[in-house]
Amino acid sequence: MAYVISDACISCGACAGECPTEAIKEGDGMYVIDAGTCIDCGACAGTCPVEAIKEG
């Protein structure tokens, strides 16, 4: 199951740089994860300073 970014996202971009498949893109006021590209590795979750990324 792909990871998801909650509304707690502060748009810092830390997660996008850690994603090996470039599944994370800047959306409208927050970053979003493309579920079709996400490989469920969790690399992004550990970099989020506000813990906005969880397994979806």
mmJSON file of the N, C-alpha and C atoms, coordinates in Angstrom:
{"data_MODEL":{"atom_site":{
"group_PDB":["ATOM","ATOM","ATOM","ATOM","ATOM","ATOM","ATOM","ATOM","ATOM","ATOM","ATOM","ATOM","ATOM","ATOM","ATOM","ATOM","ATOM","ATOM","ATOM","ATOM","ATOM","ATOM","ATOM","ATOM","ATOM","ATOM","ATOM","ATOM","ATOM","ATOM","ATOM","ATOM","ATOM","ATOM","ATOM","ATOM","ATOM","ATOM","ATOM","ATOM","ATOM","ATOM","ATOM","ATOM","ATOM","ATOM","ATOM","ATOM","ATOM","ATOM","ATOM","ATOM","ATOM","ATOM","ATOM","ATOM","ATOM","ATOM","ATOM","ATOM","ATOM","ATOM","ATOM","ATOM","ATOM","ATOM","ATOM","ATOM","ATOM","ATOM","ATOM","ATOM","ATOM","ATOM","ATOM","ATOM","ATOM","ATOM","ATOM","ATOM","ATOM","ATOM","ATOM","ATOM","ATOM","ATOM","ATOM","ATOM","ATOM","ATOM","ATOM","ATOM","ATOM","ATOM","ATOM","ATOM","ATOM","ATOM","ATOM","ATOM","ATOM","ATOM","ATOM","ATOM","ATOM","ATOM","ATOM","ATOM","ATOM","ATOM","ATOM","ATOM","ATOM","ATOM","ATOM","ATOM","ATOM","ATOM","ATOM","ATOM","ATOM","ATOM","ATOM","ATOM","ATOM","ATOM","ATOM","ATOM","ATOM","ATOM","ATOM","ATOM","ATOM","ATOM","ATOM","ATOM","ATOM","ATOM","ATOM","ATOM","ATOM","ATOM","ATOM","ATOM","ATOM","ATOM","ATOM","ATOM","ATOM","ATOM","ATOM","ATOM","ATOM","ATOM","ATOM","ATOM","ATOM","ATOM","ATOM","ATOM","ATOM","ATOM","ATOM","ATOM","ATOM","ATOM","ATOM","ATOM"],
"id":[1,2,3,4,5,6,7,8,9,10,11,12,13,14,15,16,17,18,19,20,21,22,23,24,25,26,27,28,29,30,31,32,33,34,35,36,37,38,39,40,41,42,43,44,45,46,47,48,49,50,51,52,53,54,55,56,57,58,59,60,61,62,63,64,65,66,67,68,69,70,71,72,73,74,75,76,77,78,79,80,81,82,83,84,85,86,87,88,89,90,91,92,93,94,95,96,97,98,99,100,101,102,103,104,105,106,107,108,109,110,111,112,113,114,115,116,117,118,119,120,121,122,123,124,125,126,127,128,129,130,131,132,133,134,135,136,137,138,139,140,141,142,143,144,145,146,147,148,149,150,151,152,153,154,155,156,157,158,159,160,161,162,163,164,165,166,167,168],
"type_symbol":["N","C","C","N","C","C","N","C","C","N","C","C","N","C","C","N","C","C","N","C","C","N","C","C","N","C","C","N","C","C","N","C","C","N","C","C","N","C","C","N","C","C","N","C","C","N","C","C","N","C","C","N","C","C","N","C","C","N","C","C","N","C","C","N","C","C","N","C","C","N","C","C","N","C","C","N","C","C","N","C","C","N","C","C","N","C","C","N","C","C","N","C","C","N","C","C","N","C","C","N","C","C","N","C","C","N","C","C","N","C","C","N","C","C","N","C","C","N","C","C","N","C","C","N","C","C","N","C","C","N","C","C","N","C","C","N","C","C","N","C","C","N","C","C","N","C","C","N","C","C","N","C","C","N","C","C","N","C","C","N","C","C","N","C","C","N","C","C"],
"label_atom_id":["N","CA","C","N","CA","C","N","CA","C","N","CA","C","N","CA","C","N","CA","C","N","CA","C","N","CA","C","N","CA","C","N","CA","C","N","CA","C","N","CA","C","N","CA","C","N","CA","C","N","CA","C","N","CA","C","N","CA","C","N","CA","C","N","CA","C","N","CA","C","N","CA","C","N","CA","C","N","CA","C","N","CA","C","N","CA","C","N","CA","C","N","CA","C","N","CA","C","N","CA","C","N","CA","C","N","CA","C","N","CA","C","N","CA","C","N","CA","C","N","CA","C","N","CA","C","N","CA","C","N","CA","C","N","CA","C","N","CA","C","N","CA","C","N","CA","C","N","CA","C","N","CA","C","N","CA","C","N","CA","C","N","CA","C","N","CA","C","N","CA","C","N","CA","C","N","CA","C","N","CA","C","N","CA","C","N","CA","C","N","CA","C","N","CA","C"],
"label_alt_id":[null,null,null,null,null,null,null,null,null,null,null,null,null,null,null,null,null,null,null,null,null,null,null,null,null,null,null,null,null,null,null,null,null,null,null,null,null,null,null,null,null,null,null,null,null,null,null,null,null,null,null,null,null,null,null,null,null,null,null,null,null,null,null,null,null,null,null,null,null,null,null,null,null,null,null,null,null,null,null,null,null,null,null,null,null,null,null,null,null,null,null,null,null,null,null,null,null,null,null,null,null,null,null,null,null,null,null,null,null,null,null,null,null,null,null,null,null,null,null,null,null,null,null,null,null,null,null,null,null,null,null,null,null,null,null,null,null,null,null,null,null,null,null,null,null,null,null,null,null,null,null,null,null,null,null,null,null,null,null,null,null,null,null,null,null,null,null,null],
"label_comp_id":["MET","MET","MET","ALA","ALA","ALA","TYR","TYR","TYR","VAL","VAL","VAL","ILE","ILE","ILE","SER","SER","SER","ASP","ASP","ASP","ALA","ALA","ALA","CYS","CYS","CYS","ILE","ILE","ILE","SER","SER","SER","CYS","CYS","CYS","GLY","GLY","GLY","ALA","ALA","ALA","CYS","CYS","CYS","ALA","ALA","ALA","GLY","GLY","GLY","GLU","GLU","GLU","CYS","CYS","CYS","PRO","PRO","PRO","THR","THR","THR","GLU","GLU","GLU","ALA","ALA","ALA","ILE","ILE","ILE","LYS","LYS","LYS","GLU","GLU","GLU","GLY","GLY","GLY","ASP","ASP","ASP","GLY","GLY","GLY","MET","MET","MET","TYR","TYR","TYR","VAL","VAL","VAL","ILE","ILE","ILE","ASP","ASP","ASP","ALA","ALA","ALA","GLY","GLY","GLY","THR","THR","THR","CYS","CYS","CYS","ILE","ILE","ILE","ASP","ASP","ASP","CYS","CYS","CYS","GLY","GLY","GLY","ALA","ALA","ALA","CYS","CYS","CYS","ALA","ALA","ALA","GLY","GLY","GLY","THR","THR","THR","CYS","CYS","CYS","PRO","PRO","PRO","VAL","VAL","VAL","GLU","GLU","GLU","ALA","ALA","ALA","ILE","ILE","ILE","LYS","LYS","LYS","GLU","GLU","GLU","GLY","GLY","GLY"],
"label_asym_id":["A","A","A","A","A","A","A","A","A","A","A","A","A","A","A","A","A","A","A","A","A","A","A","A","A","A","A","A","A","A","A","A","A","A","A","A","A","A","A","A","A","A","A","A","A","A","A","A","A","A","A","A","A","A","A","A","A","A","A","A","A","A","A","A","A","A","A","A","A","A","A","A","A","A","A","A","A","A","A","A","A","A","A","A","A","A","A","A","A","A","A","A","A","A","A","A","A","A","A","A","A","A","A","A","A","A","A","A","A","A","A","A","A","A","A","A","A","A","A","A","A","A","A","A","A","A","A","A","A","A","A","A","A","A","A","A","A","A","A","A","A","A","A","A","A","A","A","A","A","A","A","A","A","A","A","A","A","A","A","A","A","A","A","A","A","A","A","A"],
"label_entity_id":["1","1","1","1","1","1","1","1","1","1","1","1","1","1","1","1","1","1","1","1","1","1","1","1","1","1","1","1","1","1","1","1","1","1","1","1","1","1","1","1","1","1","1","1","1","1","1","1","1","1","1","1","1","1","1","1","1","1","1","1","1","1","1","1","1","1","1","1","1","1","1","1","1","1","1","1","1","1","1","1","1","1","1","1","1","1","1","1","1","1","1","1","1","1","1","1","1","1","1","1","1","1","1","1","1","1","1","1","1","1","1","1","1","1","1","1","1","1","1","1","1","1","1","1","1","1","1","1","1","1","1","1","1","1","1","1","1","1","1","1","1","1","1","1","1","1","1","1","1","1","1","1","1","1","1","1","1","1","1","1","1","1","1","1","1","1","1","1"],
"label_seq_id":[1,1,1,2,2,2,3,3,3,4,4,4,5,5,5,6,6,6,7,7,7,8,8,8,9,9,9,10,10,10,11,11,11,12,12,12,13,13,13,14,14,14,15,15,15,16,16,16,17,17,17,18,18,18,19,19,19,20,20,20,21,21,21,22,22,22,23,23,23,24,24,24,25,25,25,26,26,26,27,27,27,28,28,28,29,29,29,30,30,30,31,31,31,32,32,32,33,33,33,34,34,34,35,35,35,36,36,36,37,37,37,38,38,38,39,39,39,40,40,40,41,41,41,42,42,42,43,43,43,44,44,44,45,45,45,46,46,46,47,47,47,48,48,48,49,49,49,50,50,50,51,51,51,52,52,52,53,53,53,54,54,54,55,55,55,56,56,56],
"pdbx_PDB_ins_code":[null,null,null,null,null,null,null,null,null,null,null,null,null,null,null,null,null,null,null,null,null,null,null,null,null,null,null,null,null,null,null,null,null,null,null,null,null,null,null,null,null,null,null,null,null,null,null,null,null,null,null,null,null,null,null,null,null,null,null,null,null,null,null,null,null,null,null,null,null,null,null,null,null,null,null,null,null,null,null,null,null,null,null,null,null,null,null,null,null,null,null,null,null,null,null,null,null,null,null,null,null,null,null,null,null,null,null,null,null,null,null,null,null,null,null,null,null,null,null,null,null,null,null,null,null,null,null,null,null,null,null,null,null,null,null,null,null,null,null,null,null,null,null,null,null,null,null,null,null,null,null,null,null,null,null,null,null,null,null,null,null,null,null,null,null,null,null,null],
"Cartn_x":[0.842,0.0,0.891,0.6,1.405,1.316,2.338,2.331,1.492,0.976,0.186,0.689,0.476,0.869,-0.399,-0.453,-1.645,-1.624,-2.7,-2.824,-1.821,-1.13,-0.114,1.136,1.228,2.371,2.636,3.897,4.276,5.004,4.974,5.579,7.068,7.793,9.236,10.015,9.467,10.111,11.15,11.362,12.372,12.094,10.843,10.462,10.756,10.532,10.686,12.107,13.078,14.47,14.883,14.146,14.468,13.783,12.795,12.028,12.827,13.129,13.931,13.2,11.86,11.095,10.49,10.818,10.288,8.762,8.158,6.703,6.098,6.934,6.433,6.615,5.502,5.496,4.8,5.143,4.492,3.08,2.123,0.724,0.22,-1.058,-1.695,-1.568,-0.51,-0.303,0.374,0.614,1.295,1.845,2.699,3.243,2.288,2.308,1.452,2.29,1.848,2.528,1.672,2.256,1.572,1.569,0.399,0.272,0.733,0.617,1.027,2.528,3.24,4.703,5.391,4.713,5.269,5.548,6.745,7.115,7.031,6.436,6.193,7.487,8.537,9.821,9.912,9.153,9.154,10.293,11.116,12.254,11.8,10.666,10.147,9.678,9.063,8.449,9.455,10.64,11.66,12.224,11.997,12.551,11.574,10.306,9.282,9.402,9.656,9.832,8.542,7.384,6.108,5.324,5.986,5.398,4.071,4.033,2.815,2.682,3.695,3.664,3.442,2.396,2.032,1.71,1.744,1.316,-0.181,-0.554,-1.957,-2.76],
"Cartn_y":[-1.178,0.0,1.246,2.183,3.392,4.28,5.08,6.067,7.263,8.007,9.197,10.339,11.558,12.745,13.423,13.672,14.274,15.797,16.409,17.863,18.543,17.769,18.337,18.779,18.442,18.788,20.29,20.675,22.085,22.497,21.65,21.923,22.248,21.546,21.795,21.113,20.036,19.34,18.313,18.1,17.133,15.735,15.362,14.021,13.786,14.782,14.633,14.233,14.781,14.471,13.066,12.445,11.095,9.995,10.33,9.315,8.755,7.45,6.861,6.754,6.872,6.753,8.081,9.15,10.488,10.512,9.791,9.708,10.9,11.727,12.85,14.144,14.852,16.113,17.189,18.436,19.549,19.712,19.724,19.887,21.256,21.37,22.626,22.863,23.543,23.846,22.762,21.617,20.521,19.542,18.649,17.639,16.458,15.737,14.57,13.404,12.191,10.979,10.295,10.0,9.264,7.788,7.275,5.89,4.877,5.196,4.283,4.177,5.186,5.212,4.809,5.018,4.708,3.206,2.859,1.452,1.016,1.851,1.514,1.26,2.02,1.807,2.546,3.648,4.39,5.369,5.546,6.464,7.883,8.266,9.619,9.866,8.866,9.023,9.448,8.922,9.252,10.646,11.298,12.637,13.75,13.42,14.441,15.001,16.314,16.896,17.004,16.875,16.964,15.649,14.578,13.234,13.202,13.89,13.954,12.785,11.912,10.81,9.491,8.801,7.519,6.514,5.237,4.194,4.366,4.342,4.606,3.386],
"Cartn_z":[0.0,0.0,0.0,-0.84,-0.982,0.252,0.447,1.518,1.089,2.076,1.809,2.687,2.223,2.972,3.47,4.776,5.379,5.258,5.716,5.712,6.641,7.455,8.352,7.587,6.31,5.465,5.491,5.685,5.711,4.432,3.425,2.105,2.166,3.017,3.129,2.006,1.44,0.334,0.727,2.011,2.462,1.924,1.845,1.405,-0.078,-0.894,-2.348,-2.728,-2.065,-2.363,-1.971,-1.076,-0.606,-1.39,-2.199,-2.914,-4.097,-4.095,-5.176,-6.51,-6.486,-7.734,-8.179,-7.465,-7.771,-7.788,-6.84,-6.738,-6.009,-5.388,-4.597,-5.376,-5.517,-6.262,-5.435,-5.72,-5.042,-5.582,-4.678,-5.067,-4.677,-4.469,-4.112,-2.607,-2.188,-0.78,0.026,-0.579,0.112,-0.925,-0.492,-1.393,-1.46,-2.578,-2.765,-3.295,-2.998,-3.448,-4.498,-5.64,-6.703,-6.306,-5.973,-5.498,-6.535,-7.801,-8.854,-9.012,-8.543,-8.66,-7.358,-6.237,-4.914,-4.803,-4.318,-4.146,-2.682,-1.836,-0.434,0.346,0.033,0.708,2.041,2.205,3.458,3.632,2.618,2.728,3.041,2.521,2.71,4.145,4.744,6.064,7.122,7.066,8.059,7.932,6.809,6.611,6.949,7.148,7.389,8.816,8.938,10.275,11.086,10.432,11.154,11.128,10.699,10.655,9.896,8.73,7.921,6.959,6.881,5.925,6.649,6.23,6.842,5.764,6.125,5.187,4.965,3.678,3.344,3.222],
"occupancy":[1.0,1.0,1.0,1.0,1.0,1.0,1.0,1.0,1.0,1.0,1.0,1.0,1.0,1.0,1.0,1.0,1.0,1.0,1.0,1.0,1.0,1.0,1.0,1.0,1.0,1.0,1.0,1.0,1.0,1.0,1.0,1.0,1.0,1.0,1.0,1.0,1.0,1.0,1.0,1.0,1.0,1.0,1.0,1.0,1.0,1.0,1.0,1.0,1.0,1.0,1.0,1.0,1.0,1.0,1.0,1.0,1.0,1.0,1.0,1.0,1.0,1.0,1.0,1.0,1.0,1.0,1.0,1.0,1.0,1.0,1.0,1.0,1.0,1.0,1.0,1.0,1.0,1.0,1.0,1.0,1.0,1.0,1.0,1.0,1.0,1.0,1.0,1.0,1.0,1.0,1.0,1.0,1.0,1.0,1.0,1.0,1.0,1.0,1.0,1.0,1.0,1.0,1.0,1.0,1.0,1.0,1.0,1.0,1.0,1.0,1.0,1.0,1.0,1.0,1.0,1.0,1.0,1.0,1.0,1.0,1.0,1.0,1.0,1.0,1.0,1.0,1.0,1.0,1.0,1.0,1.0,1.0,1.0,1.0,1.0,1.0,1.0,1.0,1.0,1.0,1.0,1.0,1.0,1.0,1.0,1.0,1.0,1.0,1.0,1.0,1.0,1.0,1.0,1.0,1.0,1.0,1.0,1.0,1.0,1.0,1.0,1.0,1.0,1.0,1.0,1.0,1.0,1.0],
"B_iso_or_equiv":[0.0,0.0,0.0,0.0,0.0,0.0,0.0,0.0,0.0,0.0,0.0,0.0,0.0,0.0,0.0,0.0,0.0,0.0,0.0,0.0,0.0,0.0,0.0,0.0,0.0,0.0,0.0,0.0,0.0,0.0,0.0,0.0,0.0,0.0,0.0,0.0,0.0,0.0,0.0,0.0,0.0,0.0,0.0,0.0,0.0,0.0,0.0,0.0,0.0,0.0,0.0,0.0,0.0,0.0,0.0,0.0,0.0,0.0,0.0,0.0,0.0,0.0,0.0,0.0,0.0,0.0,0.0,0.0,0.0,0.0,0.0,0.0,0.0,0.0,0.0,0.0,0.0,0.0,0.0,0.0,0.0,0.0,0.0,0.0,0.0,0.0,0.0,0.0,0.0,0.0,0.0,0.0,0.0,0.0,0.0,0.0,0.0,0.0,0.0,0.0,0.0,0.0,0.0,0.0,0.0,0.0,0.0,0.0,0.0,0.0,0.0,0.0,0.0,0.0,0.0,0.0,0.0,0.0,0.0,0.0,0.0,0.0,0.0,0.0,0.0,0.0,0.0,0.0,0.0,0.0,0.0,0.0,0.0,0.0,0.0,0.0,0.0,0.0,0.0,0.0,0.0,0.0,0.0,0.0,0.0,0.0,0.0,0.0,0.0,0.0,0.0,0.0,0.0,0.0,0.0,0.0,0.0,0.0,0.0,0.0,0.0,0.0,0.0,0.0,0.0,0.0,0.0,0.0],
"pdbx_formal_charge":[null,null,null,null,null,null,null,null,null,null,null,null,null,null,null,null,null,null,null,null,null,null,null,null,null,null,null,null,null,null,null,null,null,null,null,null,null,null,null,null,null,null,null,null,null,null,null,null,null,null,null,null,null,null,null,null,null,null,null,null,null,null,null,null,null,null,null,null,null,null,null,null,null,null,null,null,null,null,null,null,null,null,null,null,null,null,null,null,null,null,null,null,null,null,null,null,null,null,null,null,null,null,null,null,null,null,null,null,null,null,null,null,null,null,null,null,null,null,null,null,null,null,null,null,null,null,null,null,null,null,null,null,null,null,null,null,null,null,null,null,null,null,null,null,null,null,null,null,null,null,null,null,null,null,null,null,null,null,null,null,null,null,null,null,null,null,null,null],
"auth_seq_id":[1,1,1,2,2,2,3,3,3,4,4,4,5,5,5,6,6,6,7,7,7,8,8,8,9,9,9,10,10,10,11,11,11,12,12,12,13,13,13,14,14,14,15,15,15,16,16,16,17,17,17,18,18,18,19,19,19,20,20,20,21,21,21,22,22,22,23,23,23,24,24,24,25,25,25,26,26,26,27,27,27,28,28,28,29,29,29,30,30,30,31,31,31,32,32,32,33,33,33,34,34,34,35,35,35,36,36,36,37,37,37,38,38,38,39,39,39,40,40,40,41,41,41,42,42,42,43,43,43,44,44,44,45,45,45,46,46,46,47,47,47,48,48,48,49,49,49,50,50,50,51,51,51,52,52,52,53,53,53,54,54,54,55,55,55,56,56,56],
"auth_comp_id":["MET","MET","MET","ALA","ALA","ALA","TYR","TYR","TYR","VAL","VAL","VAL","ILE","ILE","ILE","SER","SER","SER","ASP","ASP","ASP","ALA","ALA","ALA","CYS","CYS","CYS","ILE","ILE","ILE","SER","SER","SER","CYS","CYS","CYS","GLY","GLY","GLY","ALA","ALA","ALA","CYS","CYS","CYS","ALA","ALA","ALA","GLY","GLY","GLY","GLU","GLU","GLU","CYS","CYS","CYS","PRO","PRO","PRO","THR","THR","THR","GLU","GLU","GLU","ALA","ALA","ALA","ILE","ILE","ILE","LYS","LYS","LYS","GLU","GLU","GLU","GLY","GLY","GLY","ASP","ASP","ASP","GLY","GLY","GLY","MET","MET","MET","TYR","TYR","TYR","VAL","VAL","VAL","ILE","ILE","ILE","ASP","ASP","ASP","ALA","ALA","ALA","GLY","GLY","GLY","THR","THR","THR","CYS","CYS","CYS","ILE","ILE","ILE","ASP","ASP","ASP","CYS","CYS","CYS","GLY","GLY","GLY","ALA","ALA","ALA","CYS","CYS","CYS","ALA","ALA","ALA","GLY","GLY","GLY","THR","THR","THR","CYS","CYS","CYS","PRO","PRO","PRO","VAL","VAL","VAL","GLU","GLU","GLU","ALA","ALA","ALA","ILE","ILE","ILE","LYS","LYS","LYS","GLU","GLU","GLU","GLY","GLY","GLY"],
"auth_asym_id":["A","A","A","A","A","A","A","A","A","A","A","A","A","A","A","A","A","A","A","A","A","A","A","A","A","A","A","A","A","A","A","A","A","A","A","A","A","A","A","A","A","A","A","A","A","A","A","A","A","A","A","A","A","A","A","A","A","A","A","A","A","A","A","A","A","A","A","A","A","A","A","A","A","A","A","A","A","A","A","A","A","A","A","A","A","A","A","A","A","A","A","A","A","A","A","A","A","A","A","A","A","A","A","A","A","A","A","A","A","A","A","A","A","A","A","A","A","A","A","A","A","A","A","A","A","A","A","A","A","A","A","A","A","A","A","A","A","A","A","A","A","A","A","A","A","A","A","A","A","A","A","A","A","A","A","A","A","A","A","A","A","A","A","A","A","A","A","A"],
"auth_atom_id":["N","CA","C","N","CA","C","N","CA","C","N","CA","C","N","CA","C","N","CA","C","N","CA","C","N","CA","C","N","CA","C","N","CA","C","N","CA","C","N","CA","C","N","CA","C","N","CA","C","N","CA","C","N","CA","C","N","CA","C","N","CA","C","N","CA","C","N","CA","C","N","CA","C","N","CA","C","N","CA","C","N","CA","C","N","CA","C","N","CA","C","N","CA","C","N","CA","C","N","CA","C","N","CA","C","N","CA","C","N","CA","C","N","CA","C","N","CA","C","N","CA","C","N","CA","C","N","CA","C","N","CA","C","N","CA","C","N","CA","C","N","CA","C","N","CA","C","N","CA","C","N","CA","C","N","CA","C","N","CA","C","N","CA","C","N","CA","C","N","CA","C","N","CA","C","N","CA","C","N","CA","C","N","CA","C","N","CA","C","N","CA","C","N","CA","C"],
"pdbx_PDB_model_num":[1,1,1,1,1,1,1,1,1,1,1,1,1,1,1,1,1,1,1,1,1,1,1,1,1,1,1,1,1,1,1,1,1,1,1,1,1,1,1,1,1,1,1,1,1,1,1,1,1,1,1,1,1,1,1,1,1,1,1,1,1,1,1,1,1,1,1,1,1,1,1,1,1,1,1,1,1,1,1,1,1,1,1,1,1,1,1,1,1,1,1,1,1,1,1,1,1,1,1,1,1,1,1,1,1,1,1,1,1,1,1,1,1,1,1,1,1,1,1,1,1,1,1,1,1,1,1,1,1,1,1,1,1,1,1,1,1,1,1,1,1,1,1,1,1,1,1,1,1,1,1,1,1,1,1,1,1,1,1,1,1,1,1,1,1,1,1,1]
}}}
